[in-house]
Amino acid sequence: MDLLLIVNELVAKWPVLSSVLLVVGALRLTIKPLVSIVRSVVELTPGKTDDLLLDKVEASKVYKGLCWVLDYLTSIKLPGAK
């Protein structure tokens, strides 16, 4: 069976699934590139204060918790897969 047919049948049966897939896809498409851009800009600037600020933010418990939640909610890791 075609994957598109399977997804269409699941979305027809559970309409909220399309919203969940849309949110997960949007988060995956926007967050990682934004973080990469911020990291690149910080590394390219000659000043060190922004480097220290970014390191402080990335070391904070709030940032680590947010990263864990985003990874947990938007990543699909199957048992046994590495």
N, C-alpha and C positions, 0 to 999 in steps of 0.2 A: 504494500500500500504506500502511496505517496505521502511524504512527510507533511506537505501542505494540507492534504485531506485530513490527516490525523489531527493537526492543529485546529483546522476549521471545525471539526466535529467536537473537539474538547471545548473550544470557545463557545460553540452553540449550546453545549450542555451546561457549561459554567461560564457565564459572561464576565465575571469578575477576573477570570484568568487573563483576558486580554489586557485589562488595566494593570495587573501585576507584571505581566511580561513587558508592557510598555514602560513602566516605571523602572524595572530592573535594567532594561536595555538603555534607557536614557541615562541612568546613573553610571552605567559602565562606559558609555560613550563620552561622558563629560568630565567625570571626576579625575580619572587617571591622566588625561592630557592636561587638565588645568594644574594638577599638582606638578607634573613634569615641567610645564612652562614656568611656574613660580620658582621651582628649584633651579632651572636654567638661568632665569633672570637674576636670582640671588647670587649664583656662582659667577656670573659675568660682571656684576657691579664691583668696582674697585674697593668700596668700603667694607669693613668687617662687621659693622653693627648689624646689618641685615642678616649676615651669616649667623651671628650669635642669636639673633631673634628667632630665625627659622629653626636653628638647633634646639632652642629652648621650647618652642612650640611642639616640635616633633618628639621631644623627650617628655612632654607632659602626659599625665594620665588621661586627660580628656581626649587628646588627639589619638592616643593609642586605643582608647575605648571606642572612639568613633571609627577608626580604621577596622577594628575587630567587628563591630556591628555591620559596617558596610560590606566587609568580606563575608560575613556570615549570611547576610540577607541577599546579596547579589551574586554569590558564587555558588555553583553547584559542584560539590565534590562527592563523587561516588565512593562507597566503601571499597577499599583495596586499590583505588587509583592513587597515583603519586603525582 
